[in-house]
Amino acid sequence: LYYYPKGTNTVIVLPIGIGQLGKDTPINWTTKVERKKAGPTWTPTAKMHAEYRAAGEPLPAVVPAGPDNPMGLYALYIGRLYAI
């Protein structure tokens, strides 16, 4: 994602993630940010471990906060099931 602030010669580049086929984003869904967290850890689910192991790409048990964390620097927990 590229952001060009008005009145500057600056480009801010922000990483984004996209979903997977067959794992659709809910529609007609009302939710809210339940909580926010700086420096989140990421813990793959048992299903994620199984899927990646089957593809020959085992996942770590936990990914600590930092540049290799797919959650990024901050997490927004929406509803009770999702974090972005």
N, C-alpha and C positions, 0 to 999 in steps of 0.2 A: 504494500500500500504506500503510495507516495502522497505527501502532504506538502503543498506549496504555500507557506504563509504569505498573505498579501503584503506588498510593500517591501519585500526582501528578495534577495537572490539566493534563498535557501531552499533546499529540498530535504524534507525529513522522511526517512525510510522506516516504515514500521512492518515487522513480520506479521503474517497472518497464516492461519491454517484453514484448510478446507476439509469437508467431510468426505466420507467414503460412500461409494455406491451401495445402496441397500440399507444405509444407516441415515435415513432422512431426518432432517430437522423437523421437530414438531410444528404443526401449523394450528391456527386457531387456538393458540395457547397463551394464557395470561400468567405471568410470573413476575417476580421482583428479585432484586439483589438482596439475598438474606444476610450475607456478610462479605467482607473484603479481607484479603490477606496479602501482605508484602512478603516476598521470599518464600513462596509455597514449596512444599515438597510434592512430588508426584508419585503415587503408588498405583501401578498398573493392577487392574482387576484380574481375578483368576481366568476369566474368559480371554482377556488380552494376552495373558501369558500363554494360554493354550494356542491361540491363533498365531502368535509370533513364533512360538516353538515349532509348530507344524510347518511354518514357512522357513525354518532354519535360522531364525533371527531371535534368539532368546533375549528376554528383557531382564533388566536388573529388578530386584525386589522393590527398591525405592530409589528414586532419583532426587538427590538433595537440591536445594535452591542453588541456582547458578546458571551459567551460560548453556549447559547441556540439558537443562530442564525444559521439557516441552510446554510446561505451563507458563513459562516466561517469568518476568520479574514480579508480577502481581496476579492474583486470582480473584475472580468475582464468582461467588457461589450463588447460583440462581436456582430457586426452588430448593428441593432437597436432593436432586439427582444429578445436577449438572454444574460444572465449573468451567469458566472460560477465562 
